[in-house]
Amino acid sequence: MEKRVYLDNAATTYVSGEVLNEMLPCFNALYGNSSSLHSFGREAQNIVDRARDRVAKAINAEKSNEIYFTGSGSEANNWAIKGLARANRSKGNHIIVSSIEHDSILESCKELEKEGFEVTYLSVDETGLVSLAELLHYIKPETILISVMSVNNEVGTIQNIKAFAKTAHENGIIFHTDAVQAIGALKMDVQDMEIDAMTMSAHKIYGPKGVGALYLKNGIRIDSLINGGNQERGRRGGTTNVPGIAGFGKAIEIAVRDLSVNQQKLKAIRQYFLDKVEEQIPYVHLNGHPHQKIQGTVNLSFELIEGESILMLLDLEGIAVSTGSACTSGSLEPSHVLKAMGISNELAQGSIRFSFGKSTTKSDIDYVVEKLANVVEKLRAISPLTKAGRGKKGE
């Protein structure tokens, strides 16, 4: 193995040095339980309070008590969808979400359907955009909650969140967005964008795993997530993860501080990667919106071959990427996101997500594209579709 290149930053990132330094004292020097009344506990609580202030400031929340820490972004999504729906059921039982949401949203909706809630799943166009007109069409008096993700985790398409939130409020509906992929890539201002509830996660922005957050505008009703403790204003019981929360606070502060510089760098890396791929590999399709997108994520479909095979062969070369298809019960299922975008099963199963980080270099890209071109050529040479006459130049 010549070198190792990590291009799966949309899945998780490393913990940055600044964040780690913020966390380390919480493991052995400032190790008190933040719920305890003695000085050790107060020290820990001060750390949590500081982190809550940092998260609130990063997203321009009106008050820091609108930030609730959770164990992950998926947990926050589950809490938002189920907690908001159940707490507001007296007003109606209809929920609207997009068809390309993270599974933590979609599976939560399935649970609610078992409880008698009605869920409408909005379609998307070929670029992954949700239509405002379609959203308006499905709103009815019983609609109590709308949830549309800010940035899609597979293709990077950015949704028109401010317009959706405004539409929700004009109809007296609560609006939630999953912003896990948006934090650090976009300016997220919950007051300006009129967002009622927003999901975040630390490990996508060079923070630790095992900690997420839910922004919940004061006055919005939500059921408690975990009973049996007074933590998080009595809504999520359980011993507070002080080191993780400290890391989250620092990570989001850095993400906002360095947003412009990081995005400029990622834009250059993205274009360099796409130019190299275009030069060296034919029959490749770029998935997602061509302009309304984040810079760090590129989803490509490779004709005639299967994404899992590309992933495994790249892994042997020390390259980490992710696939748009998942192996379930021994059979390949195409990505629900790409399927919703109208991409054929064949192309969807040949898709790979490349997600760049702030440490990705042009040298990394050169290595990846060189190995990728070899892998694609090798797989196409043995593909039954190629042997059937598909994929020849001029066809």
One Martini backbone bead per residue (centre of mass of N, CA, C, O) as a GRO file, in nm:
protein
  395
    1MET     BB    1   0.091   0.040   0.028
    2GLU     BB    2   0.154   0.365  -0.045
    3LYS     BB    3  -0.119   0.509   0.068
    4ARG     BB    4  -0.346   0.725   0.254
    5VAL     BB    5  -0.697   0.814   0.178
    6TYR     BB    6  -0.952   1.039   0.301
    7LEU     BB    7  -1.300   1.034   0.141
    8ASP     BB    8  -1.521   1.035   0.426
    9ASN     BB    9  -1.628   1.315   0.571
   10ALA     BB   10  -1.945   1.269   0.573
   11ALA     BB   11  -1.924   1.046   0.794
   12THR     BB   12  -1.635   1.149   0.913
   13THR     BB   13  -1.405   1.299   1.141
   14TYR     BB   14  -1.153   1.422   1.283
   15VAL     BB   15  -0.998   1.534   1.567
   16SER     BB   16  -0.896   1.821   1.647
   17GLY     BB   17  -0.660   1.976   1.830
   18GLU     BB   18  -0.839   2.196   1.959
   19VAL     BB   19  -1.057   2.001   2.059
   20LEU     BB   20  -0.886   1.806   2.226
   21ASN     BB   21  -0.782   2.023   2.426
   22GLU     BB   22  -1.069   2.080   2.539
   23MET     BB   23  -1.125   1.779   2.646
   24LEU     BB   24  -0.899   1.651   2.828
   25PRO     BB   25  -0.967   1.774   3.117
   26CYS     BB   26  -1.250   1.612   3.138
   27PHE     BB   27  -1.113   1.323   3.213
   28ASN     BB   28  -0.917   1.421   3.490
   29ALA     BB   29  -0.953   1.723   3.611
   30LEU     BB   30  -1.272   1.782   3.504
   31TYR     BB   31  -1.478   1.517   3.625
   32GLY     BB   32  -1.739   1.609   3.703
   33ASN     BB   33  -2.072   1.618   3.773
   34SER     BB   34  -2.295   1.852   3.645
   35SER     BB   35  -2.526   1.773   3.875
   36SER     BB   36  -2.351   1.860   4.094
   37LEU     BB   37  -2.308   2.089   4.376
   38HIS     BB   38  -2.026   2.091   4.382
   39SER     BB   39  -1.732   2.209   4.257
   40PHE     BB   40  -1.697   1.987   4.046
   41GLY     BB   41  -1.976   2.025   3.918
   42ARG     BB   42  -1.952   2.328   3.848
   43GLU     BB   43  -1.720   2.301   3.652
   44ALA     BB   44  -1.872   2.122   3.450
   45GLN     BB   45  -2.112   2.317   3.404
   46ASN     BB   46  -1.942   2.545   3.281
   47ILE     BB   47  -1.861   2.385   3.030
   48VAL     BB   48  -2.147   2.339   2.923
   49ASP     BB   49  -2.234   2.635   2.907
   50ARG     BB   50  -2.020   2.722   2.706
   51ALA     BB   51  -2.104   2.531   2.478
   52ARG     BB   52  -2.394   2.632   2.449
   53ASP     BB   53  -2.314   2.918   2.371
   54ARG     BB   54  -2.155   2.841   2.115
   55VAL     BB   55  -2.386   2.711   1.959
   56ALA     BB   56  -2.583   2.947   1.965
   57LYS     BB   57  -2.394   3.151   1.821
   58ALA     BB   58  -2.343   2.986   1.554
   59ILE     BB   59  -2.684   2.997   1.492
   60ASN     BB   60  -2.841   3.238   1.624
   61ALA     BB   61  -2.962   3.204   1.888
   62GLU     BB   62  -3.132   3.368   2.126
   63LYS     BB   63  -3.082   3.118   2.329
   64SER     BB   64  -2.909   2.870   2.503
   65ASN     BB   65  -3.180   2.707   2.597
   66GLU     BB   66  -3.220   2.597   2.283
   67ILE     BB   67  -3.001   2.385   2.365
   68TYR     BB   68  -2.974   2.026   2.305
   69PHE     BB   69  -2.815   1.754   2.414
   70THR     BB   70  -2.692   1.459   2.252
   71GLY     BB   71  -2.572   1.144   2.116
   72SER     BB   72  -2.682   1.247   1.825
   73GLY     BB   73  -2.827   1.312   1.526
   74SER     BB   74  -3.026   1.076   1.525
   75GLU     BB   75  -3.150   1.139   1.798
   76ALA     BB   76  -3.247   1.425   1.729
   77ASN     BB   77  -3.435   1.335   1.501
   78ASN     BB   78  -3.616   1.152   1.664
   79TRP     BB   79  -3.706   1.366   1.865
   80ALA     BB   80  -3.824   1.573   1.673
   81ILE     BB   81  -4.037   1.404   1.524
   82LYS     BB   82  -4.177   1.259   1.768
   83GLY     BB   83  -4.197   1.492   1.976
   84LEU     BB   84  -4.354   1.699   1.801
   85ALA     BB   85  -4.592   1.525   1.712
   86ARG     BB   86  -4.701   1.434   1.994
   87ALA     BB   87  -4.726   1.727   2.127
   88ASN     BB   88  -4.925   1.821   1.854
   89ARG     BB   89  -5.182   1.630   1.806
   90SER     BB   90  -5.427   1.821   1.875
   91LYS     BB   91  -5.386   1.975   1.582
   92GLY     BB   92  -5.275   1.701   1.443
   93ASN     BB   93  -5.148   1.420   1.193
   94HIS     BB   94  -4.959   1.581   0.985
   95ILE     BB   95  -4.668   1.503   0.779
   96ILE     BB   96  -4.375   1.657   0.622
   97VAL     BB   97  -4.135   1.507   0.399
   98SER     BB   98  -3.867   1.407   0.248
   99SER     BB   99  -3.740   1.138   0.041
  100ILE     BB  100  -3.410   1.223   0.130
  101GLU     BB  101  -3.377   1.150   0.403
  102HIS     BB  102  -3.267   1.038   0.670
  103ASP     BB  103  -3.332   0.747   0.834
  104SER     BB  104  -3.404   0.886   1.110
  105ILE     BB  105  -3.657   1.011   0.979
  106LEU     BB  106  -3.803   0.785   0.820
  107GLU     BB  107  -3.829   0.583   1.063
  108SER     BB  108  -3.991   0.774   1.243
  109CYS     BB  109  -4.233   0.794   1.052
  110LYS     BB  110  -4.310   0.495   1.062
  111GLU     BB  111  -4.380   0.496   1.361
  112LEU     BB  112  -4.607   0.711   1.338
  113GLU     BB  113  -4.791   0.552   1.145
  114LYS     BB  114  -4.859   0.336   1.367
  115GLU     BB  115  -5.008   0.583   1.540
  116GLY     BB  116  -5.177   0.755   1.298
  117PHE     BB  117  -5.004   0.901   1.120
  118GLU     BB  118  -4.953   1.124   0.848
  119VAL     BB  119  -4.732   1.084   0.560
  120THR     BB  120  -4.552   1.302   0.348
  121TYR     BB  121  -4.350   1.243   0.051
  122LEU     BB  122  -4.137   1.430  -0.108
  123SER     BB  123  -4.023   1.502  -0.397
  124VAL     BB  124  -3.763   1.511  -0.648
  125ASP     BB  125  -3.545   1.607  -0.858
  126GLU     BB  126  -3.259   1.538  -1.049
  127THR     BB  127  -3.094   1.728  -0.819
  128GLY     BB  128  -3.258   1.712  -0.523
  129LEU     BB  129  -3.504   1.902  -0.524
  130VAL     BB  130  -3.744   2.065  -0.358
  131SER     BB  131  -4.077   2.163  -0.399
  132LEU     BB  132  -4.273   2.427  -0.312
  133ALA     BB  133  -4.532   2.356  -0.464
  134GLU     BB  134  -4.565   2.073  -0.340
  135LEU     BB  135  -4.580   2.158  -0.051
  136LEU     BB  136  -4.835   2.334  -0.078
  137HIS     BB  137  -5.023   2.106  -0.184
  138TYR     BB  138  -4.999   1.926   0.103
  139ILE     BB  139  -5.116   2.129   0.271
  140LYS     BB  140  -5.311   2.116   0.576
  141PRO     BB  141  -5.489   2.153   0.865
  142GLU     BB  142  -5.330   1.882   0.991
  143THR     BB  143  -5.060   2.017   0.974
  144ILE     BB  144  -4.763   2.016   1.210
  145LEU     BB  145  -4.510   1.908   1.023
  146ILE     BB  146  -4.187   2.007   0.882
  147SER     BB  147  -3.918   1.819   0.703
  148VAL     BB  148  -3.602   1.950   0.578
  149MET     BB  149  -3.306   1.917   0.458
  150SER     BB  150  -3.038   2.119   0.398
  151VAL     BB  151  -2.833   1.870   0.332
  152ASN     BB  152  -2.736   1.621   0.145
  153ASN     BB  153  -2.542   1.333   0.224
  154GLU     BB  154  -2.488   1.221  -0.081
  155VAL     BB  155  -2.499   1.499  -0.295
  156GLY     BB  156  -2.515   1.812  -0.159
  157THR     BB  157  -2.782   1.939  -0.174
  158ILE     BB  158  -2.942   2.253  -0.146
  159GLN     BB  159  -3.196   2.383   0.027
  160ASN     BB  160  -3.491   2.604   0.063
  161ILE     BB  161  -3.537   2.670   0.378
  162LYS     BB  162  -3.654   2.953   0.415
  163ALA     BB  163  -3.907   2.903   0.238
  164PHE     BB  164  -4.022   2.664   0.398
  165ALA     BB  165  -4.048   2.803   0.674
  166LYS     BB  166  -4.232   3.032   0.586
  167THR     BB  167  -4.461   2.851   0.487
  168ALA     BB  168  -4.517   2.712   0.751
  169HIS     BB  169  -4.590   2.975   0.917
  170GLU     BB  170  -4.827   3.068   0.731
  171ASN     BB  171  -4.967   2.772   0.841
  172GLY     BB  172  -4.892   2.692   1.145
  173ILE     BB  173  -4.607   2.538   1.118
  174ILE     BB  174  -4.361   2.331   1.200
  175PHE     BB  175  -3.994   2.363   1.157
  176HIS     BB  176  -3.755   2.120   1.039
  177THR     BB  177  -3.390   2.057   1.034
  178ASP     BB  178  -3.127   1.879   0.888
  179ALA     BB  179  -2.780   2.007   0.964
  180VAL     BB  180  -2.534   1.812   0.962
  181GLN     BB  181  -2.412   1.896   0.660
  182ALA     BB  182  -2.415   2.223   0.702
  183ILE     BB  183  -2.229   2.247   0.917
  184GLY     BB  184  -1.944   2.424   0.789
  185ALA     BB  185  -2.079   2.496   0.488
  186LEU     BB  186  -2.290   2.692   0.619
  187LYS     BB  187  -2.494   2.948   0.702
  188MET     BB  188  -2.669   2.912   1.018
  189ASP     BB  189  -2.974   3.105   1.075
  190VAL     BB  190  -3.248   3.061   1.267
  191GLN     BB  191  -3.378   3.343   1.253
  192ASP     BB  192  -3.360   3.415   0.951
  193MET     BB  193  -3.482   3.112   0.865
  194GLU     BB  194  -3.717   3.023   1.064
  195ILE     BB  195  -3.628   2.804   1.272
  196ASP     BB  196  -3.747   2.569   1.516
  197ALA     BB  197  -3.573   2.307   1.430
  198MET     BB  198  -3.230   2.160   1.482
  199THR     BB  199  -2.984   1.946   1.358
  200MET     BB  200  -2.675   1.820   1.510
  201SER     BB  201  -2.311   1.737   1.469
  202ALA     BB  202  -1.976   1.688   1.563
  203HIS     BB  203  -1.827   1.460   1.363
  204LYS     BB  204  -1.846   1.659   1.094
  205ILE     BB  205  -1.653   1.905   1.258
  206TYR     BB  206  -1.402   1.791   1.427
  207GLY     BB  207  -1.544   1.618   1.637
  208PRO     BB  208  -1.696   1.413   1.840
  209LYS     BB  209  -1.835   1.132   1.910
  210GLY     BB  210  -2.151   1.111   2.076
  211VAL     BB  211  -2.257   1.411   1.974
  212GLY     BB  212  -2.538   1.625   1.983
  213ALA     BB  213  -2.811   1.849   1.859
  214LEU     BB  214  -3.099   2.052   1.959
  215TYR     BB  215  -3.281   2.296   1.823
  216LEU     BB  216  -3.527   2.486   2.027
  217LYS     BB  217  -3.763   2.692   2.023
  218ASN     BB  218  -3.910   2.885   2.222
  219GLY     BB  219  -4.247   2.741   2.266
  220ILE     BB  220  -4.199   2.463   2.167
  221ARG     BB  221  -4.347   2.159   2.155
  222ILE     BB  222  -4.212   1.868   2.342
  223ASP     BB  223  -4.123   1.569   2.407
  224SER     BB  224  -3.962   1.373   2.593
  225LEU     BB  225  -3.693   1.150   2.566
  226ILE     BB  226  -3.573   1.117   2.874
  227ASN     BB  227  -3.648   0.974   3.166
  228GLY     BB  228  -3.498   1.038   3.498
  229GLY     BB  229  -3.403   1.349   3.462
  230ASN     BB  230  -3.275   1.700   3.466
  231GLN     BB  231  -3.151   1.706   3.212
  232GLU     BB  232  -3.213   1.918   2.975
  233ARG     BB  233  -3.465   2.040   3.122
  234GLY     BB  234  -3.597   1.737   3.155
  235ARG     BB  235  -3.575   1.600   2.841
  236ARG     BB  236  -3.272   1.452   2.898
  237GLY     BB  237  -3.176   1.206   3.056
  238GLY     BB  238  -2.858   1.183   3.195
  239THR     BB  239  -2.539   1.182   3.190
  240THR     BB  240  -2.323   1.416   3.111
  241ASN     BB  241  -2.114   1.478   2.822
  242VAL     BB  242  -1.864   1.676   2.877
  243PRO     BB  243  -1.639   1.623   2.667
  244GLY     BB  244  -1.820   1.624   2.414
  245ILE     BB  245  -1.945   1.906   2.453
  246ALA     BB  246  -1.684   2.063   2.454
  247GLY     BB  247  -1.606   1.975   2.165
  248PHE     BB  248  -1.851   2.088   2.019
  249GLY     BB  249  -1.819   2.385   2.090
  250LYS     BB  250  -1.541   2.415   1.953
  251ALA     BB  251  -1.608   2.305   1.668
  252ILE     BB  252  -1.830   2.519   1.592
  253GLU     BB  253  -1.656   2.766   1.628
  254ILE     BB  254  -1.449   2.688   1.407
  255ALA     BB  255  -1.643   2.644   1.169
  256VAL     BB  256  -1.731   2.944   1.158
  257ARG     BB  257  -1.455   3.083   1.148
  258ASP     BB  258  -1.354   2.884   0.881
  259LEU     BB  259  -1.561   2.868   0.649
  260SER     BB  260  -1.449   3.033   0.409
  261VAL     BB  261  -1.170   2.898   0.380
  262ASN     BB  262  -1.266   2.603   0.351
  263GLN     BB  263  -1.453   2.644   0.099
  264GLN     BB  264  -1.236   2.742  -0.095
  265LYS     BB  265  -1.066   2.486  -0.082
  266LEU     BB  266  -1.288   2.280  -0.162
  267LYS     BB  267  -1.351   2.399  -0.437
  268ALA     BB  268  -1.071   2.343  -0.561
  269ILE     BB  269  -1.065   2.037  -0.510
  270ARG     BB  270  -1.319   1.961  -0.660
  271GLN     BB  271  -1.234   2.064  -0.942
  272TYR     BB  272  -0.978   1.897  -0.966
  273PHE     BB  273  -1.117   1.625  -0.951
  274LEU     BB  274  -1.315   1.655  -1.193
  275ASP     BB  275  -1.099   1.708  -1.407
  276LYS     BB  276  -0.945   1.439  -1.372
  277VAL     BB  277  -1.181   1.250  -1.432
  278GLU     BB  278  -1.247   1.357  -1.716
  279GLU     BB  279  -0.964   1.286  -1.837
  280GLN     BB  280  -0.957   0.953  -1.736
  281ILE     BB  281  -1.290   0.901  -1.723
  282PRO     BB  282  -1.542   0.749  -1.864
  283TYR     BB  283  -1.871   0.733  -1.797
  284VAL     BB  284  -1.959   0.987  -1.603
  285HIS     BB  285  -2.178   1.091  -1.329
  286LEU     BB  286  -2.318   1.377  -1.186
  287ASN     BB  287  -2.464   1.416  -0.873
  288GLY     BB  288  -2.674   1.673  -0.844
  289HIS     BB  289  -2.634   1.996  -0.806
  290PRO     BB  290  -2.439   2.217  -0.993
  291HIS     BB  291  -2.475   2.472  -0.768
  292GLN     BB  292  -2.667   2.375  -0.523
  293LYS     BB  293  -2.392   2.322  -0.321
  294ILE     BB  294  -2.154   2.162  -0.168
  295GLN     BB  295  -1.797   2.118  -0.178
  296GLY     BB  296  -1.728   1.828  -0.020
  297THR     BB  297  -1.936   1.680  -0.227
  298VAL     BB  298  -1.915   1.381  -0.443
  299ASN     BB  299  -2.134   1.223  -0.684
  300LEU     BB  300  -2.070   0.919  -0.867
  301SER     BB  301  -2.142   0.755  -1.175
  302PHE     BB  302  -2.057   0.429  -1.307
  303GLU     BB  303  -2.060   0.271  -1.577
  304LEU     BB  304  -2.108  -0.095  -1.571
  305ILE     BB  305  -2.071  -0.073  -1.252
  306GLU     BB  306  -2.007  -0.142  -0.907
  307GLY     BB  307  -1.961   0.029  -0.616
  308GLU     BB  308  -1.854  -0.189  -0.420
  309SER     BB  309  -1.608  -0.264  -0.593
  310ILE     BB  310  -1.471   0.005  -0.589
  311LEU     BB  311  -1.441   0.035  -0.285
  312MET     BB  312  -1.268  -0.223  -0.232
  313LEU     BB  313  -1.030  -0.155  -0.427
  314LEU     BB  314  -0.960   0.117  -0.295
  315ASP     BB  315  -0.900   0.003  -0.016
  316LEU     BB  316  -0.645  -0.157  -0.113
  317GLU     BB  317  -0.515   0.147  -0.175
  318GLY     BB  318  -0.603   0.338   0.081
  319ILE     BB  319  -0.908   0.423   0.003
  320ALA     BB  320  -1.172   0.633   0.129
  321VAL     BB  321  -1.513   0.561   0.069
  322SER     BB  322  -1.852   0.572  -0.057
  323THR     BB  323  -2.169   0.429  -0.112
  324GLY     BB  324  -2.497   0.440  -0.272
  325SER     BB  325  -2.501   0.141  -0.184
  326ALA     BB  326  -2.663  -0.137  -0.016
  327CYS     BB  327  -2.621  -0.434   0.167
  328THR     BB  328  -2.922  -0.633   0.174
  329SER     BB  329  -2.980  -0.950   0.224
  330GLY     BB  330  -2.777  -1.009  -0.035
  331SER     BB  331  -2.890  -0.739  -0.175
  332LEU     BB  332  -2.888  -0.479  -0.390
  333GLU     BB  333  -2.963  -0.144  -0.294
  334PRO     BB  334  -3.056   0.141  -0.390
  335SER     BB  335  -3.050   0.453  -0.336
  336HIS     BB  336  -3.306   0.655  -0.223
  337VAL     BB  337  -3.199   0.918  -0.340
  338LEU     BB  338  -3.140   0.838  -0.638
  339LYS     BB  339  -3.420   0.724  -0.691
  340ALA     BB  340  -3.573   0.997  -0.638
  341MET     BB  341  -3.402   1.132  -0.887
  342GLY     BB  342  -3.427   0.908  -1.133
  343ILE     BB  343  -3.213   0.702  -1.112
  344SER     BB  344  -3.096   0.431  -1.215
  345ASN     BB  345  -3.011   0.138  -1.081
  346GLU     BB  346  -2.743   0.104  -1.229
  347LEU     BB  347  -2.623   0.386  -1.151
  348ALA     BB  348  -2.674   0.378  -0.845
  349GLN     BB  349  -2.488   0.115  -0.807
  350GLY     BB  350  -2.240   0.307  -0.942
  351SER     BB  351  -2.195   0.474  -0.677
  352ILE     BB  352  -1.987   0.748  -0.542
  353ARG     BB  353  -1.862   0.901  -0.244
  354PHE     BB  354  -1.682   1.206  -0.227
  355SER     BB  355  -1.525   1.342   0.075
  356PHE     BB  356  -1.385   1.628   0.176
  357GLY     BB  357  -1.118   1.790   0.350
  358LYS     BB  358  -0.899   2.018   0.504
  359SER     BB  359  -0.652   1.793   0.432
  360THR     BB  360  -0.688   1.787   0.140
  361THR     BB  361  -0.495   1.718  -0.150
  362LYS     BB  362  -0.370   1.710  -0.466
  363SER     BB  363  -0.208   1.455  -0.417
  364ASP     BB  364  -0.446   1.285  -0.332
  365ILE     BB  365  -0.603   1.313  -0.597
  366ASP     BB  366  -0.398   1.191  -0.786
  367TYR     BB  367  -0.402   0.913  -0.654
  368VAL     BB  368  -0.704   0.849  -0.673
  369VAL     BB  369  -0.744   0.876  -0.983
  370GLU     BB  370  -0.541   0.668  -1.067
  371LYS     BB  371  -0.676   0.427  -0.917
  372LEU     BB  372  -0.963   0.464  -1.029
  373ALA     BB  373  -0.900   0.417  -1.327
  374ASN     BB  374  -0.798   0.127  -1.288
  375VAL     BB  375  -1.052   0.009  -1.157
  376VAL     BB  376  -1.256   0.073  -1.379
  377GLU     BB  377  -1.113  -0.075  -1.608
  378LYS     BB  378  -1.113  -0.355  -1.474
  379LEU     BB  379  -1.425  -0.383  -1.430
  380ARG     BB  380  -1.514  -0.336  -1.727
  381ALA     BB  381  -1.361  -0.583  -1.849
  382ILE     BB  382  -1.569  -0.786  -1.662
  383SER     BB  383  -1.828  -0.681  -1.763
  384PRO     BB  384  -2.123  -0.784  -1.902
  385LEU     BB  385  -2.195  -0.512  -2.040
  386THR     BB  386  -1.940  -0.485  -2.207
  387LYS     BB  387  -1.966  -0.763  -2.353
  388ALA     BB  388  -2.251  -0.659  -2.482
  389GLY     BB  389  -2.147  -0.354  -2.600
  390ARG     BB  390  -2.114  -0.161  -2.381
  391GLY     BB  391  -1.923   0.145  -2.360
  392LYS     BB  392  -1.843   0.235  -2.631
  393LYS     BB  393  -1.707   0.442  -2.822
  394GLY     BB  394  -1.981   0.613  -2.990
  395GLU     BB  395  -2.247   0.502  -2.811
   0.00000   0.00000   0.00000
